[in-house]
């Protein structure tokens, strides 16, 4: 185990989580489901306390000049807390991902069972979304994993309140409270230590902006599951229904511009640009969306000229880069060059082009005639998600319960030798 770079506090947290993970892995489904019910009850009962803690975080964020779109991600209300509790209860209804087996019998009589098991201890590093604290705790416990949470400083008081409720729910059902631990040190040192906790942590999951994800992926000695920054695109094909395209573009950009499944770029077939672009500009003006366009878009809309970096930026705000393209081939090439493999969409009435787009676009989620905002564990029927993986190994897309498991081979014999 790599203990030389771990402080005594982090080493203790990791060791306790490892011990808790072993007990959790052998716990009964009914007990883990009871935890989820108690956790949901705790969240609802303590709504006022959570909101009070959240208000401290919001006041500090405003004092530090946080932009409004990020402030929305940080804010908790009674309605949002009820939604978090409901997400925990939805996980109860999902099948236990553990213990499923595939049996095969070899010619020599050996019975080989491949069964699903937890990953073990998950380190989770994330930014200013306190609802993620609850989702991660719920998903990890249900899948038999201990989780070490390291949230951002912007949500520290909210995260402490939620994590304490999870630990109380664990104690109430006889599970080890160290199955859920929040690191309250929000300096870079704690992140660096988690990245060096090989031998304790089995998988590290960063969730946030590109800077965080890249830093963890490039420096961690613990295996990393990358969850994506989202430079997502909407391509409006020449055969598109204009009303649909305007509606989807508005939803995908404006419903929650700070989240990773919001679009950052709009690509429009050149043959319809003169007619379509003014329509979508009028609708996006309802939310004061700032458009940044290529030369042709600027000529049509008289908007701001897009800088080179705008095509590689996750704005997380009411800003949209717009480009006119010659057709689907150029659209796909542009997505390949600027996308992050998260979520991509096409609006088209041409079935062949829809198939071409879904076959050729390299992303975790590819949409035809629908908003990218649906890339979400709850919307996909997973109950919740611990992140949206943009890599191809182990897990891809919204990561629910099954993405937090691995497999083990159990071999039953009667004296066979080789």
Secondary structure, DSSP 8 states (H G I E B T S, - for coil): ---TT--HHHHHHHHHHHHHHHHHHTS-HHHHHHHHHHHHHHHHHTHHHHHHHHHHHHHHHHHTT--HHHHHHH---HHHHHHHHHHHHHHHTS---SS-EEEEE-TTS-EEEEEEEE--EEEEEE-S-HHHHHHHHHHHHHTT-EEEEE--GGGHHHHHHHHHHHHHHHHHTT--GGGEEE----SHHHHHHHHT-BTTBSEEEEESSHHHHHHHHHH-SS-EEEB----EEEEE-TT--HHHHHHHHHHHHHSSTTSTTSEEEEEEEGGGHHHHHHHHHHHHGGGT-EEEE-HHHHHHH--EE--GGGGG----SSEEEEEEESSHHHHHHHHHHH--SSEEEEE-S-HHHHHHHHHH--SSEEEESS-GGG-STTTTTSS--S-EE-SSSS--EE--SGGGEEEEEEEE-SS---
